[in-house]
Amino acid sequence: MGKYFTFNELIKSDTARKYNINNYPQEEATINNINISCEKLDMIREEWSKYCQSYNLGNPALIINSGYRCEKLNRAVNGSKTSE
């Protein structure tokens, strides 16, 4: 879990909920990669926050709407067959 982004945020999906698809990753490597993504996104958010503050741009929030999709969910949203 990161400072700004969470594991659950990156696996959340309205489509998965709608179709009762379990979007929780099954492989340890995938879980680790999602956690690393949270850390990297936090770093991006920190830098973006500094930039927004320097130029008086207001709220530096970033919204992730598709951090991870299991194969079944990817098919349900007609995602790329080669999606990683």
Residue pairs with C-beta under 8 A, 6 or more apart in sequence:
1 7
1 35
1 38
2 38
2 39
2 41
2 42
3 42
3 45
4 41
4 42
4 45
4 62
5 37
5 38
5 41
5 42
5 45
5 64
6 38
7 31
7 34
7 35
7 38
9 64
9 67
10 34
10 37
10 38
10 64
10 67
10 68
11 23
11 24
11 25
11 34
11 67
11 68
12 23
12 67
13 21
13 23
13 66
13 69
13 73
15 21
15 73
15 76
15 77
16 22
16 23
16 70
16 73
16 76
19 73
19 76
21 70
21 72
21 73
21 76
22 70
23 68
23 69
23 70
23 73
24 70
25 31
25 34
25 68
25 70
26 70
30 68
34 67
34 68
37 67
41 62
41 64
44 62
45 60
45 62
48 60
48 62
49 60
51 57
51 60
52 58
52 59
52 60
53 60
69 77
69 79
69 83
73 79
74 80
74 83
